[in-house]
Amino acid sequence: RGHEGHINCLSGSVGGEYICTGGSDGTIKFWSPDPVPEHNMDKDLPYRRRSVYVKKKNSPKTSQPESWNQVLGAQKDDSKHSIKVDVCPSGDGNEVLSLHWRPFTNQVAVSTRSGVVIVYENLREKFRITRHTEPVYGLQYDASGKMLAVCCDDCTVTVWDADSGDYKSDIRYHKQRVLGLAWLGHLHKLASISMEELIVWENPGRGAEVNALTRNRVASWNCVAANDEIIAAGTTSENLVVLWCVQSRQVVAALPGHNNHIVSLFLTTVEEDYEDGTVESLPMLASLSDQMFIIWNLKDVSNTMEQELLSLGPLHHTRWQGQKAVTAAPDDRNRVTLLKAGERIHKSEEEREEITAIILSKDCNSVIYGTSGGHIKKYRKGTTPEVLTMSDKHDMSVLALEVTQEGVIISGGVDSEVKIFHPDGTIFKCSGHNHFVRDLMLISTESQVLSCDSKGILKIWDIATGKEVSQILEGFTSHSSCIDVWESQNSMESYAAVGGVTGGITILDLKTGQVVRKIAEDGLEIRKARFGPSGSYLATGHDSGDIQVWDVKTGHALLATPLKLHESWVKDIVISKDGKKMLTVGDRLIWWSLEFLAQAQTQAVVPRRKLSLPPRIRSRKSSESKSNCSSIHEDSLTESQLAAIPHSATSPALSTQLPTSATSPPPPLRSALTTNRTQPINMTSSSSPLINMSPGSPLINNTVLNCQLSPPLRSPTMRRTERALSGSPQQRPLSLNLSSPSPLSPAHSRKNRKAGRGKQKELLQTFDMKGNSADKVFVNEDFTKFVTVDDAGILYILEEYKPQKPQIFLFDSKP
C-alpha cells in the first residue's frame, strides 16, 4: 500500500537496495523494491543513447545486510514490500517535507512542517531536534555521515552532529526562506538555495565564510544538487538547469528542455562497460519538472569545463551585414558575446557589473553597453579586442542606448539624465527629466534624439549642441510602457505614439507638441505600439495577448475583433516595409497578414441587407428545396457581383450605396496551417520560414516545410446556386445577373477562423520557443530573416523558405 496523501520526498540507501518515502499523511515508508534486470545494450548506438545501468560491487561501502529484519529491526506490515512508520500525530495537519538516509547506517533523518527534525534508527526514534519552529524544507547528511545540515523557513542553515544531535553552527545569509541544500561531494562545503540567492558555505561547522554564485540575470531558484565538480540549480522562471564549476565558481552550462519549472535535481555517477573491457565513470544529472524527467550526460562539462553551453541575453541587439545577422548579447558569465550567423566570433572579459543595456554600432565593429553601475563602455573587436570606458558615467543603472552613423553615443538612465558622447571626447549632460529615462529614439535624420521617461514626458535634444529643443507634456501617463515614432521621408511630418499601462495610446505631433488622437483610452493594458510604414495605422499589443490595429486619423479599430493567439503579454511588434505582413512576439512568434488593411481603409462599408428573389410555383417533385423562397446575402457577394446588379427604381438605396470600383482580383487559395509544440512545424504558406535554433553557437535544427492544396467542397447550397446561375429552364430565374457562383454558406465559412475581408487568412503561421517568452525581435530589410533570444537564453535565427510553385497537370477525361 502507498501513502494516503502526496509523496513529498524520498531517499535511497547507499547501495540502492532500500527506499524511504515521506508523505503528506505524516508517515514514512520503507520499501524493498524488486531488482531491475539488466538489459543488453545496443552496441551500435552511441554511448549517450544506450541504456545506463549500475553494476553493483560487493564492497564494504555498498554492501548491506542480507535480511530485511536485520536492516530495519522490525516486522513487515500487511504490505508485501513496505513498512510504515507514523512520524506525525494523525489529524494535526502536519506532514513530512524531507528525509535523507545516513550513509552506511540504518538511520534516517526526517523533517516536518512543524519544524521538528526526527532521526530514526531501525524504525525507532533516536533523538529529536526541536530548535526550529517553522517548516524545515531540506536536510542532508554529508558524505562521511558525521554532520547533518538543515535548512528552514526562517532563512537559516544549521549544522548538527549526526551522532548526538548537538548543535554545531549556523549561517543567516539568506534573506528569504531556504528551499534546499546539498553537500559538495566529499568536499567539506555546503551549497544552499533560496528563491533569490545561491551560496556556498566554505567551512560549515567551523566558520561563517560564504560566497554567492551568480549569473548575468536575476533568476528564481527552486532546487539544488552538487558533487565534487558541479553545482546544479533549477529555476522556476526560465525552466533551466544552470551548472557551475566548483573549482572556478563560474557558470559552465545552462540546459533548456523543460516546459515547467524544475522541482528536483539529482547528481550521481554511473559506470559503463565498453566492448574493449574498459569501464568509464559517467557523471549524470537527473532533472524533474511537473511534466518531464530528463537525464543529462555531464561528461564533457565535468571533464573539460570548456564546452561553454551558456545561455545568452536577456538583452540582445542585431544588425545585418548583407544577409548575415550580427548579434551582440551578454552570456551567463556576463561577457559581451558577438555572434555572426549564429556562430560566436568574439567575446570580452567578464564584466563585474551587470550589463543593463546593449547596442551594436552601425558598422557592427563595436558593441556599446551600459552597466548597473552607470558606466558606458565600448567593446571593439579586432586582432586585439579592447574595452573603452567613457570618462563620464550615470549615477545609477543605464537603461537606454542609441548610436549614430558618426559614432555619437547617447545614453539614458535611472538617474533621469541623458548623456551625449561624441567621438572627439565632447560630452553633453542633458538634465530635465524628473523620472528615469526608459527610451531613446533618433529622429530628424539623426540630428536630434527623443527621450521618454517613465511618465510619458517627451524631450527632444539637439545632438550637436546638447541643448533641449522642445518638451511635450501631453503624453503624461501613470506608467509609460511603450513609444514609437513615425516620420515622413522628408521629415516634414513626425508623430510619436506614447502608451501606458492605463490611459491607452496618445498620438502626438512632434513638430507642434499637440495631441493628434487618443486611442483605446478605456482598453486593456498596452505593452507595445508600432506605426505602419505609411503612418496611417497603428498596431498595439496588449497584456492580455490581444492585438488590435487602429486608424490613426479616426481612432477607430480596423478589426472587428482583436487578433488573439498569444496567451500572455505581447512584447514586440514588427511590420514589413510594404505593410503587408506583421510579426508579433511574446510567448511565441506569430506572423500575420495585413493585406486586408488597404481595403479596409479605402472601401466604404456596405450595409447588410437581404436581396429577396421572386417566388416560384412549388414543384412536388423537388426534394432538395425545403422552402418556396430563397435569398442571398449581400455580404456573400463579391464586388464584381454587386456591380453587376442592375440599378432599379425599386431599390434606390441599393443603387446609391453599392461601390462602383473596378473588379478586385480573386482571393488567393486558402492554405491550412498545422502547428505542434513538440513536432516540426508544417506550413502551407507561400512564405514559410526555415527554422534554425542556436544556443549561442551553430544552428541545430532545420525544419522542412511542405505545401498541399486541396479542392474546395461543394455543399448542397453551392450546387443549388450553381444551377440557378446556369440559367437552366427547370429552375426559377434569378432577378440578379450574377456572373459567378456565390461563396459557401455562412456555416461553412465560420469553420475558417480569423478570416478577414475577401476570405483572406490573417494568421500566416506560428513558432513556439523553448523558453517562456521573448522580449525583442530583429528583422532584415526584406522581412525574410528574423532573430530573437528567448528567456531561456536560446538564440533563434528564422529564415523564410519559399517553396516552388506546384505544377498543375490537366488530363483529358475522355476515353
N, C-alpha and C positions, 0 to 999 in steps of 0.2 A: 504494500500500500504506500502511496505517496503522501505528501503533506496535504493538509486540509486547506491551505491557502497558497499564496505565491511562494516560489523558491527564490529567496533573496541572494543566496551565496552558496558556494561550495568550495571544498578544498580536498586534495588528494594526498595520500601518504607518499613518502619519497619514492617508493618502488612502484607506486601506481596500483597496488592490489586493492586498496580500500578507498572509499569516497565518503566524505561527510558533507551533508547539506543542512542549511538552515532556512526556515520558512517564516512567513508572516503569522503562522499559527502559534509561534512561540516555542517551537520544538526544533531539535536537531535529529537527524537520522544518519546512522552509519550503514553503508551499503557495501556488499561484496559483489561487484559486477563480474559477470562471466568473462573469461578471457576472449579477446578478439583474435580470430585466426589470421595468420599472416598470409597475405595474398601474393602470388607471384607477380613480380613487376615486369612490365613490357620493356624489354631491354632496348627496343628500337626507338622508344620515346626519349626525348631529352630529360635529364635528371630532374628538372624543375616540374615536369608533368607526371613523373612517376609517383605512385602511392608511397607515402613515407611511413615507416613503422619503427618502433623502438625495439631493439634487440636487448632483452634483459640479460644481465650478467649476475652470477651468483657471487657477489662480493659483500663484505660486511656492511658496506654503506647502503646497499639497496635491498638486501635480503630482509624478510620479515618472518616471524614465527609461522609455522605451517597451520596451526589451529586457529579458528575464529575465536574460540573461547580464550585462548592464550593472549590474543591481541586485545580483545575488548573486555575480558573478565566478567562476562555476563551471558545469560542465555538469550537466544533469539526470541522475538515475539512471534505472533501467528503469521507474520510475513515471512516469506521464504528466504529473502536475501537482505533484510534490513533489521536494525534495532533502533528503537525510538527512545529519546530522552526528552523529558519536559524541562525546558530551561526557564520559561517564564510562567508565572501562575496564570491559569486559564481565566479569561474574562476581563483581564485588566487592560487589554488593548496593546500590550507590549509585543514585541517581535524581535526576531534575530536579524541583525543587519549585516554582520560579517563574522567570519570564522577563519582560522588557519591552523593547520596541523603542524605541530612542532617536529622538526627533523629528528629522525632516528629514535623516536619515543612513541608512546601511546597517548600523548597529551594533545588536547585540542582546546584552543582559546576561542571564546565566543563573546561577541559584544551585542548589546541590546539597545533598543530605542531609549530606555530609561537611563542609559549611561553606565550601567554596571557591566564589568568585564569578568567573566567566569572562566576558570581553567578547569577542565575535566581530565582525569586520568583513569583509564579503564572504566569509563562511564560514571565515575564517581567524582563529585566536586572536590577539587584540591584546595583552591582558595579563590577569593573574590577581590576585585579592585573596585572600590566604590568612590574614588575621588571625583570622577566626572558625574555631573548631574544632567547633562544634555546628551543627545544621541551620539553614539560612537560609530562613525561610518566606516572605519577601516582599522585593521590591526594586522601585524605580520611579525613572525619570528625572523631573526637574522639567519644567515647560512650556517652558523655554528650552533644555533639553538640556545644561545646564552641570554639573549635580550629580546624583549617583546616591545615593539613600537605600536603606539595607539594614537589615532587622530580623531578629533572630536568636533562637534558643532560649535564649541566655544572658542574656536580658532587656535587651539593649542595642539602641539605634537609632543607626546610624552613617551619616555623610555623607561621600562621596568625590568627588574631582574626576573628571568624566566623561571628560576627555581623557587624563589621565595615570594615573588610578587612585590618586592621592595622598590620604592621609588628611586630612580637614578637622576634624571634631569629632564628638562623640557625646554621648548622654544615657543615664543609668541610672536613670530614674524608675520604670520598671515593676518590679513585684515578681514577676511571672510571665512566662513566655515571650511574646514579642511575635509575634502571629499575622498582622498585616498593617499596611500603612501607605498613605497617599495624600496627595499634594500638593494644597493648596487652590487649584486652578486656576492662575492667573497670579500669585497672591499668594505671597510668599516665606514660606510657613508649611507645616508638615507635621503631619498627624494620624497617630497610631499607636495600635494597639489590642492589648490583652491580654485575657485572659478576664474580668478584674475591672475594668479601667481603660481609659478612652478619653481621651487627652490631645492637646493641640495644642502643638507646638514652635513658638514665636513667631518665632524668628530662627535657623533651622538653619544651621550652618556658621560662625556668628559669636558666638552667645550660648547660654545654657542656660536661658532663661526658658520655663517650661511652664505651661499652665493645663489643668485637668481639666474635662471635660464630664460632667455628672451629670444624673440624673433622680431621681424620688421613691422609687425602689426599687432593690434590688440586682439586677443583670442579669448574664447570662453572655454575653459578646460573642464574636463569631467572625470578622467581616469588616467592612471599612470602605471607603467611597468618598467623594469630595469634589470640589467645584468652587469657583468664586469665591463662591457664595452659600449652598450647602448642604453639610452633612456628614451622611452616612448611615451607620448602623451596623446590622448584623444580629445578632439574638440566637439563642441555642440553647435557652433555657428557655421563652420565650414565643412564639417563631416570629413575631417582629415586626421591622419595619424602622422604626427611630427616626430622625427628622430633627431636626437643629439648624440654627439660623440662624448663619451665620458671623459676621455683624456683632454680634448681641446675645448669642450663645452660649447661647441658650435653646432648649428643645425646642419645635418648632412642629408636629410631627405624629408619630403612631405608627400605622403602616399594618399592619393584620392581613390575613390571607388565606392564608398558607402553612400547610400541615399538618405540616411538618417544619422543623427548624432551617435558618436561612439559611446558605448556603455561599459565596455570591459576590454582589457588588454592582458595578454599573457605571453611572456618570453620564455623560450626553452631551447634546448639543443637536442637534436636527433642524430643518430648515426646511420649512414647509408653505405651499403656494401656495393662495390663495383665488380665487374667481371674479372678484373685482374687481381682480385683478392684484397685490394686496399679498402680501408674504411675511413670515411670522412665525416667529421662532425659539422653539421649544418645548423647555424643559428636560425630559428624560426620564430615568427611573431604571429599570434592569432588575435584578430580584432573582431569584435562583436558589436553590431548595431541592432536596432529594433527589427529589421527585416533581412539582415545579411550577416554571414560569417565568412571571413576571409583569412587565409593563411598566407603569409608573406615569407619568402626566402630572403634572408638578410646576409647572404654570403658575401656579395660584392660590397655591401655597405660596411659590414663589420671588419672585413679584411683590408680594404684599401682606403676607405674614407674619402675617396677622390671621385666617386661617381657623381656627386652633386645633383641628386634628384630633387632639386629645390623648386619651390613654387615661386611665382612672380607676383608683382603687384602688392596691394590692390591698385596703386597708382600706375598708370602707363600712358604712353603717348606714341603715336605712329605717324610717320610721314612716308612718302612714296618716292623711290628712286626708279624711274621707269615703271616697270611692272612688279618690282620687288618692294615689299614692305620693310621699313626700318623701324624697329620698336625699341623704346627705352623704358625700363621698369626696374625698380629695386627688387632684389631677391630676399630670401628668408634671412640671409646674413646681413641685410641692409647694405648691399653693394649695388652700385649702379651697373646694370647689365644692358648691353647693347646687342640686339639681335637683328639679323638680316635674313629675310625669308624664313624665319623660324630658327635659324642657327646662330648660336652665340658667337660673336666676333670680338667683343671686348667686355671687360668687367673691371670695376675700380676696386680700390681697397675698401675695407669695411668702414662705414660711416658710424661714428659714435652716437650721433643724434638721429632720431627718427626722420626719415625723408617724408615730408608732408606735401610737396608739390614737385612736379617734374614736367619738362617740355624739351623737345628737340629743336635745335636751330634749323633754319630754313635749308641749309645745305647738308644737314644730317651729320655734320662732323663734330658737333658738340652737344652735350646734354647739360641743360641748366636745371638745377634743382634747389629747393628750399628745405630747410630743416625745422625741427620743433624748437630749436634754439634761436631761430630768426636769421640764420646765416643764408646767404645766397652764394651758391658755388657753381662753377662751370667745369665739367669734365670733358677734356679734349682728347679724342682718340688719336692714335698715331703710333709710330715705332716706339716712342717713349711717352705713353699717356701721362697726363698730369691733371691735377685738380687745382683750379684757381678759386680763391675765396675773395668775394667783393669786400672792399675796405669798409663799407658801412653795412649795418645789419638792422633788422627789426628787433623790437624789444620782446616780441613773442613769436609764435609759430607763423610760418609763411603759408598762406592758403591759395594764392593765385599767382600765375606767372604768364607773361607774354614776351615775345621776342620779335623784332622787326627784321626786315631783309638786310638792313645795315648792321645788325648785331646789337641793337639797343635792347636792354633787358628792363622790363617793368615788372614790379612785384607788389603784392598787396598782402597784408597780414592781419592777425588778430589785434594788433596794436592800433588799428584804424588808419594806418598810413599807407600811402602809395609812394614807392621809390622808383626813380628812373636812373639807370646806369648806362652811360654812353661808353663806347669803346675807347675814347680818348681819356677816360678817367673822370669825366664830369658826372656828378651825382646830384639829382634834384630830390628833395624831400617834400612831398606833397601832403599837406595836412588839411583837414576839413571835415572828414567823416567822424561821426560820433559813435559809430558801431563798426565791428570788424568788416573788412573788405573781403567779400566772398567770390567776386567775379571781376575779370578784366577782359576787355574786348577792344581790338584795334579797329578804328574807323577812319574815314576820310583819307583813304589810300595811305594808311599807316602814319599819318601826320598827327593824329590825336589818339588818345586812349580813353575808353569809357570805363569807369569803375562803379560797381554797385555794392552797397553794403547790405547787412543782414536785414535792414528795414525797408529795402527797396529804394533808397535815396540814390540818385544818379549824379555823378560828376564827370565832366569832360575836361581832360588835361591836354595841354599842348606839349608834345614830346620834346620839341626842340628847346623850349624855354622852361618847361616845368610849371607854367602858370595855369591857373584854373580858368577855363573858357566859359563854362556855364554850370549851373546846378539845377536839377529838376527834382522837385519835391512831390509831384503829383502821383508818383508811383509808390507812395508810402504804404506799407503793409506791416502787419504784426510780425511776420517772419517770411522773408522772401525765400523762394525755393528755386527759381529759375529766371533766366533772362536770355533773350535772343535779339539780334539786330538784323534788320534788312536795309540795304542801301541800293539805290538805282545805279546803273552803270556810270553815269556822270556825277554821282554823289550829290545830285540836286535834291533828292528825297532820301530821308533817313528816318527810320522808325525803330522803336525798341518795344518789346513786349516783356513786361515785368510781371511775374506770377508769384503768388504766395500760398501758404498753407490755407489761408482764408482770404476771401475777397476776390477770387478769380484772377483774371488777366487784365492788366491795364496797358493799352497800346498808346505810346507817347510819340509825338513828333520831336525828334532831337534837334531840329532847326529852331523851332519856336518854343519847345518845352510844354506845349499844350497837350491835353488828353484828346486823342483821336476817337477812341472807343473803349468801352469796358465790356468784357466778355466773361460769361459764366460766373457772375457775381455770387449766385446762390448755389453753385455747383459743388462738386466734390473737390477734395484737396488736389491741387495741381502740382505735379513733380517736375514736368518738363514741357517746354513750349518750343515750337520750331516754325518759322515762316516758310512758306512755299517759295520757289525761285522767283516768281513774279511778284511776291508780296501781297497777292490778293486774298490768300487764305492762310490760316494758322492752325497747325495741328497741336493738340495738347494731350499729354499723358497724365493719368491720374493715379492716386494711391490705390484705388480700387481695382486697377488693371484696365480701366476703360480708356479708349482713345476716341477723341472727337475732332472733327475738322470744322472750322468756323470761317465764315465770310468776314473779312476784315472791314469792309465798308458798311455792312448792315449789322454785323454782330450776330447773325443767325447761324444756327448749326446747319451744316450741309449734309449731315447724315441723320436720317430719321431715328435710328437707334445707334448708339456708340458701338465701335468695334471692340468686342470683349473676347479676348482669348488669354490674356495674361491673368495669372492668379494672384499677383502682388504688384508692387509699385512698378510703374513704367519709368525707367531711369534715363533713357536717352531715345531720341528720335532723329533719324536722318532721312532727308528727301532728296531724290535724284535731281540733277540739274534740269531735266526736261519735265519734272513734276509728275511723272507717270508712276513712280514707284516710291514706296516708303518702307523703311526698316525701323522697327521698334525693339527696344532692349529692356529686359527686366529679368524675370525668372526664366526666360527663353528668348530666342531671336525669332522675329516674325516678319515676313515680307508681305506687304500689302500692295494692291494695285490701286492707283489714284486716277485712272483714266476716266472714271465717271465724273470727276470734278469739273472738267471743262464743260461738259454737257449740262451739269447741274447748275453752273453759274450763268450760262447763256440762255438756256431754254426756259421758256415760260412754263409754269406748272399747269398742266391740262386738268380741268376739273373732272371728277369722277361722275359720269352719268351713264345711264343704260340706254343702249340702242335697241329698240324693240323691232322685231321682224313681223310682218303681217301674218295673220293666222292662215292656215290652210285647212282643207277638208280632211278630217281624220280618216285614215285608212285602217280597216280592221286587220289587214294582213301585216301591218307594220309592227314588228316585235321589238325593234330597237328603241323607239322613242316611247317614253312614258308620259309625255305631255303633248298637247296640241301646239304649244308655243315654245319657242326657244329664244335665247338672247345672247348677245356678245358684249363684253365689257370694253369700253374704250381703252382701259389700261392694258388690255391684252393685244392691242393693235400696234403695229409699228408706225413710224412717221409716214412711210410710203402708203400704207393702207389708209391712214387717216386723211392724207392729202387727196386720195382717190375718191373720197366720199363727195357726191355732188351737193352743192350748196342749194338747198331748197328753202322755200318760204316757210315751210312747216317747222324748221328748226333754225331760226335766225341766230340764236345764241351760239349754236354749234358752229355755224359758218363764220362767225366773227372771232371765236376763241381758238380755233384749231390753228396750229403753226403751219406756215407755208414755206418752210425752209426746204432746201434740197434733200434728196433722199440720202439718208445716212448709210454708211457701209454696214454690211451684215455683221452681227456679233461674232466673235471668234468661237471656235469649237470649245466646248466645255471640257475640262480635264479634271480627273479625280485626284485627290491628294490623300495619301495614306502615310501616317507617321506612327512611330512607336518609340518609346523612351529607351528601350533596350535593344532594338534592332536597327540596322542601317535604314536611312530614310529613302523611300522610293517615291519619286515625284514624276508627274506628267507635264509639268510646266515647261514651256519652251525655254525658260531661263532658270534652270535648276542648278544650284551651286555644287561644286565638288568639294567635299568637306575634308579638311586636313587639321588634325589636332596635334598640339605640341606642348609639352610641359616645359617650355623654355629651351628646347633643343630640336632635333629633327622632327619632321612631320611623321605621325604614327598611325594615321587612319585615312583610308580612301574609301569613298562610297560611290558605287556605280548606280546610276540613275537610268531608269527605263521609261519609255513613253508608249502608252497604249491608248488607242482611240476606239470607241465603240459607237455603233449607230444608235440614235435615239429610239425609244419605244413608241409605238403608235397606239394610243388609247382609243376606246370606242368613240369618245368625243372628237378626237382628231379625225377618225375615219368618217364620221358624220359630217364634219366641217369640210373635209376634202370633197365628199360627194356633193355638198352644197355649192362649193366653189367650182366644181367641174361643169356646172350648167346642165346636169342630167335632167331630162324631162320627167323622170319618175319622182324627183324631189321638188319641193316648192321653190320658186325663185327667191333669191335674196334681193332686198332693196339696196344693198351695198355692192358696189363694183369692186370686189377685193381681188387683187392680182396674185396674192399668195396666201397660203393657209394661215390661220390664227395659231398662236402658241398653244402649248399644252394647258390643261386645266389648272386652276389655282391650287388644287390639292396636290397635284404633281409638282408644281413649282415650289411649294413650301418645303419639299424634301431637300432642296439645294439651299443650304444656309448661306447667309452673307451674300446674297445675290443683289447686286446693285442695278443701276439703270442699264437697260439693254441686256439684262441677264448675264452681266459680266461678273466673274468672281472677284471680290475684293481681297480675299485671302489667297495668297500665292503658295506659301509654304511656311513651315516652322522648323526650328532646330533647337533641340534640348541639350543643355550643357551638363557636364558632370557636377559642377557646383550648384549652389542655390540660385545665384543671380550674377549679373554683370552690370557695371555702372556706366561703361562708356564703350562706344564702337567707332571705328575709323574706317572710312570708305574712300576708294580711289576716285579719280575724276569721272570715269565712265560707269561707275556704280556696278562693277563686276567683281571686285575683291573687297573683303571685309576682314577686319582684325579686331579682336577683343580679348580680354582676360577676365575670367570669372573669379568669384571669391575663393575658389579652391586653388588659385594661382596657376591655372592651366591657360596657356596661350592657344587661341583658336585662329587659324587662317582659313577663311572660307573663300572659295573661288567659284565663279559662275561657270557652269557647264552647259554648253549649248549642243544638244544632240542634233544629228542630221534629220532633216525633214523626212517623214516616212513616205515611201513611194507607193502610190496607189495604182493598182493594175485593174483594168476593166476587161472582163471576159464576156464574150457573146454567149448568151444563154440559149440561142437557137441550136438545134441539133445539126 
